Amino acid sequence: MTSSPSDSPPPSSAPSLPRNGPSLSREEFDLLFDTLRTWGRWSPADRGAWNRVTPAHVQRATALVRTGTTVPTALPWNTVPGPDNGRPALHYMSDLGDVEAPEPSCHKDFIAVDYHGKGVSHLDALSHIAYRGQLYDGRTAREVVDAAGAHFGAVSALGPLVTKGVLLDLPAVLGTDWLEPGTAVHAEDVLAAEKALGVTVGEGDAVLLRSGHFRRRAELGAWNPDNASAGFHVDAVPLLAERGISLLGGDGDSDVRPSPVAGVHSPVHALAITAMGVPLLDNLDLEALSAACAAAGRYEFLLVVAPLNVPGGTGSPVNPVAVL
């Protein structure tokens, strides 16, 4: 919570001690990874869980549109270095209307980004994460990813996704402004959120977790989310797997940090992407969507995700759009 007694010191952006447990051993995690694998289930394999979304799913998702309210969820293009943006995006003008023959004058700009970090809203494709040397579906990472890009699991294989989105708005459920960095969201928290928000995660759904990350950042300042961020504990993943989700995302990168698994820095990434074939959406700004869902009195909506068509890409900057 942001409120504090009047005699308390000014709030700090430094995260409090993490509540990221319980911890798991590497052996326990490996058993869970092997249990959740969906390798060999789908064709084409490099679309993974997006194969769950059929035309019937899309039709049902479009029926959720009632007011036509559209809510983009991408962060602004972040060119400012900071503790959560160590590789700032680039943007500069390449033509100020003084290069070509006059009338009409033409203005052009250049953008570039190293997007797999904490400063850019992006999609992780199935080639992004290997565990024990393997990508999703058991492909050997060194055999299918090289200096030319990914030859399996590239973002270009995914195409667009149109499905039902579900916002698990944990601060709204708990009556807080945000979850403190380092707070783990467990399976029991997902079930409680479903009950409180009147939603049920189902087959082919996209699940978005709001921790209030960017509200906290706006009020207290930036910090390094690699050191501490709210997110899912690995014990929530079997529930999401059982529900048959197609996509997982949030205003962090889905993993609680510090990791509760010894020797595995991003266990939810490994379980979702590599074991289950579920792409991830990282670093979404879900504040406007939270307000829109509260105003509408419902936390499910049509979600449209259209990554860039980058052959060989391990992901893409993206601006997912919710439609209520």
N, C-alpha and C positions, 0 to 999 in steps of 0.2 A: 504494500500500500504506500501511497505517497504522503498521506497525512502523518504528522508526528506532533508530539507535545511542543508547545511554544518555546520551551527552554532547551529543545534538542538542537544539536549542531546542524548546519545546513546539510541537505541530502548529498550523497556522493554517488558517482557513477560506478564506483568500485563494487563488484558483486559481493554479497554476503557469502558465508560458508555454504557449500553446495549440499543439497539434499538429493543426491543423484543415485542413491543406493536402492536396493541392496546390490552388492558387488557380485560378479560372476567370475568364475575361473575360465581360462581359455578352453579347458576340456568341456565345461558346461555349455559354453557358447558354441563350440564346434558341434556338439550333439544337437543343439537347437537349430543351427544352420542346416544340418543334414535332414532334420525333421521337416523343415519348411520348404525344402527345394521343390520346385515345379519343373525341373529340367525334363525335356522331352515331351512336354504336354502340348505345345502349340506349334503351328506352322502358319506364317513364318515365325521362327523362334525369336528373331531380333526385334519383334514388336512386343514380346513378352505378354504381360497382363493386359496390354491394350487390346489384345485379341478378345478379351471378355466383353468389350463394348460392341454390341451388335446394333443394326438399324433399329431394332425394337427398343434397346436401351436409349438410343438417341431420341426416339419418339416419346418415350416416357419422360425423359429429361425436359424436352421442349414443353410438355404440359405443365411444368413448374413455373413457366413464365406467366405472370398475372398482371403486373403493373408495367412491365417493360423497363424497369429501372436497371441501368447498366453500371457496373462498378469495376473499373480496372484495378489491378492489384500489383502492378510493377512499381518498383522504386524509381525515382528520377535517375537519369543517367549520371553516375557519380564520378566526377572528375577531381574530387577533393580528397587528398590523402588523409588518412586518419588511422586510429588503432583498429578499426574494423574495415579499412579499405587500403590495404598495403600495396595494391596494384591498381591505381586509379584508371578509369576508362579515359579514352582520348576523344576529344572533340575540338576540331578547329576548322576555320573557314578556308576553303581552297579556291574560292572565286568570289570576289566582291563586286562582280558586275563590270569589271574593267579589263577582262581578258578577251571576250568574244566581240564580234562586231556589234555596234549599238543597235538598240531597238528590236526586240526587247532585251534589256539587260538581264543577266542570269546570276543568281547567287547559289553557291554550292558549298557543301561542307563535307568533312571526313570524320568518320567515327571508327574506333577500334577498341577492343576490350579483351582482357584476360579474365573471363567471367567466372571461372570456378573459384569463388572466394566468398566473402561476406558482404560485398558492396553492390552486387548486381543481382537482380531477380533473374533466375535462370532455371532451365530444365536439365536434369542429369539423365542422359541416355544410358542404355544398358552397357555400353563400352566404357563407362566412366569408372567403374569400380570392379577390381579383381580381388578375390580372396583365395588364399592358398594357390595363387598363380593362375586361377581360372576366372573367366567371365561367366555370365549367365549361360545356362544350357551346357556347361562343361567345356566351353571353348577355352583353349590355352591362350592366355593373354599375349604372350610373346609371339604367337603364331598369327594372330589376327589384328594386332595393333602395332604399327610401326611409324616411322617418321612421316609417312604419307597420310596417316590417319587410321581410323578404325575400319576394318574390313568385315566386321560383324558388330551388330549392336549400335550402329551409327544413328545419330538423330534423324538422318534422312529416311531411315527405315520406318520411323514411327508415324510420320505424317501428323495431321491435326487430331485432336481428341475433343469430342463433344459428348458430355455425359452429365450425370447428376453430381453436383458438388455438395458436400456437407461441411459446414464450419463447426468445429469443436472449439467453442469460444470459452476457454477455461476461466479467464478472469471474470466473464459475465456470470458463469456458474458460481464462482466462489465469492463474488461481490468485491473483487479487488481490481486495481488498475492494471496490474500485470503480475505474472509469475516472476519471482526473483531468478536471475541467472543461476543455473545449476540445479533448478528444480526439475525432478523427473515426473513425467506423466505416465501413470501405470494403467494397466487394463481396467482396474476398478474405477479409475478416473474417467476413462472413455465411456464406460457403462453409465456412470453417474451423469456425465455430460449429455449422453443421449436422452436419458430420462428427463433431465432438467430442461433441455432445449426442444424436446418433442421431435427428435429425429431418430432414424435407425439407419446405420450404415449397411449397405447391401451390395450385392453382386455388381461389379462394374463401376462402383462409385469412386469419386475422387474425394479424399479426406484431407481437409486443411486444418491445421492446428494453429490457433491464435494463442500466443503466450503474452501478448502485449509488448513485445520486444521494442517496437518502434515508438510506442507511447513512452516507454521508459527512456529510450534514447533521446526523445525530444525534450523530456523534462529534466533528465539528470546528466545527459551527455553520453558520448560514445565510450565504449569499452571494447576489449578484444574478445569476441564471442568464441574464439578458439579455446580460450581459457575457461569460460563459463557462459553457458546459455541454457535456457529451458528447452526441453524437448522430450521425446518419447524414451522411456526406459525399454529395454529389450523385452520385458515381460508383457508389453502391450502389443507386440508384433504378432504373436500367435492369434490373438483375437482378430486383428485386422486381416490376417491371412485367412482365417476361417470365414470371414465375411466376404472374401473374394474381391477386395478392392483392386482398382486399376491404376491408381495414382495416389501418391502421398506427398504432402507438402506443408508449408507453414511459414511463419515469419522468422523462423530460424532456419536450420538445415535438417530438421526432424530429429537429430540426435541430441540427447541431453549431454552437456559437457560440464565437467570432466566425464569421460567415459567410465561407466561402471564395470567394464570388461577389461581385465588385465591383458595388455599387449594388443588391444584392438581399439584404435582411436575413433572409429566411426562405425560402431556395430550395427546401428539401424540402417546405415547405408549398405553394409554388406548383406544384411538379411533381406532388405527390400529389393535392392537392385540385383544383387548377384544370386541370391537363393531363390527369390520369388518372381523376378522379372518385372518389378514394379518401379517405373521411373519416379524420380523425386523432383519436386519444385522447391527451390531454396530462396530465402530472403524476400518473401512477399510482404508487401505492405497491406495488412488486413484490417487496418483501423477503420477505413471507410466502409468496408464490407461488414464489419461488426456493427457499425451504426445503422447501416441499411437493413441488416437482418433484424436488429432490435426493433426498428421502426415498423418493419413488415410483420413482426411477430413470428418469424419462421427462419430456420437456419439451414434450409436446403434450397437449391437453385440450379439453374442451368449453368454449366461451366464450359467455356470454350478456351482451349489451349492450342495455340498454333506456333510451334517452334519454327525457326528458320530452316530452310531446306539446305543443309550443309553436308554434302557427301563426305563421309569419313569423320564427321564431327562427333565429339563425345558428349555434346549437349548443345544448348543454345540459349542466348538471352531471350526472354519471353515476357509477354504482358498478358497473363491470363485474365479473362473477362467473365465476371459473374453477371447473370441476368435474372432478376427476380420478377 
